[in-house]
Structure formats: structure tokens, C-alpha cells
Amino acid sequence: MSVEHAPPEVQLAVDLIYLLECNEIAPEIALAALEIVKHDYQAKLTKQSQSTKEY
């Protein structure tokens, strides 16, 4: 399967890996940063879910 036909989350993952590798980001730094991003996006989903329930 080519990346062009992959689901959007796979395409994004490939792009992120490429970006991290091209910038020679150490794996432990990349994982720590991704954990921050994960928490941020989980908070956004929670907030979005709560605002949807208000209507």
C-alpha cells in the first residue's frame, strides 16, 4: 500500500517521522514531545465533546 492511499493518520505519522528524522531529533526527545502533543489533543477532544453536549 502506498502512502497516498493510506488513511490520513498513517500519512501524518509518516510525515512526522520524516520531519523528526530529517532534523535528527533524538528518540527520547521525540517521544517526550509527542506525549505533550498527545495530552494537548486529548484535552482538545474533551473540550470539543463538552461543548457539543451543551447544545
N, C-alpha and C positions, 0 to 999 in steps of 0.2 A: 504494500500500500504506500503510495506516495504521500508526502506531507500535504500537498494541495487538496487531497481528498480525505484527509484525516479530520476528525472532529476539531472544533475550534480550540478546545482545551489542550489537545495534543500539539496543534500548531503553535499555540502560545508557549507551551513548555519547550518546544524545540527552539523557538526564538530566544527564550530566556537562557537556555543552556548555551546557545551560541554567543549571546551577549556576555555572559559570565566567563566563558572560556576565552573569548577574544580579549577580554580585559584582564585576564589572568587572575581572577578573583579566587582566593583560597577557598577550598570547600567548606571549611568551618565558618568563614565569613559569609559565604553564600547561604548556607543553611540558617545562620542566625538572622540574616536579613529576610530570608523567605519566611521565617517564623513570625517576624514582625509584620510582614505583608499579610500573612495568613490571619493573624489576630485582627488587623485593621479591616480586612474584607469580611471577616466573620461579624465584626461589630456593625459594619455597613448593612449586612444582610439582616441582622437582628433589628436594627433601626428601621430598615425598609419594611420588614414584616410587621413591626409595631405600628408604623404609620398607615399601612394598608388596613389593619384591623380597626383603626379609628373611623374609617368611612362606613 
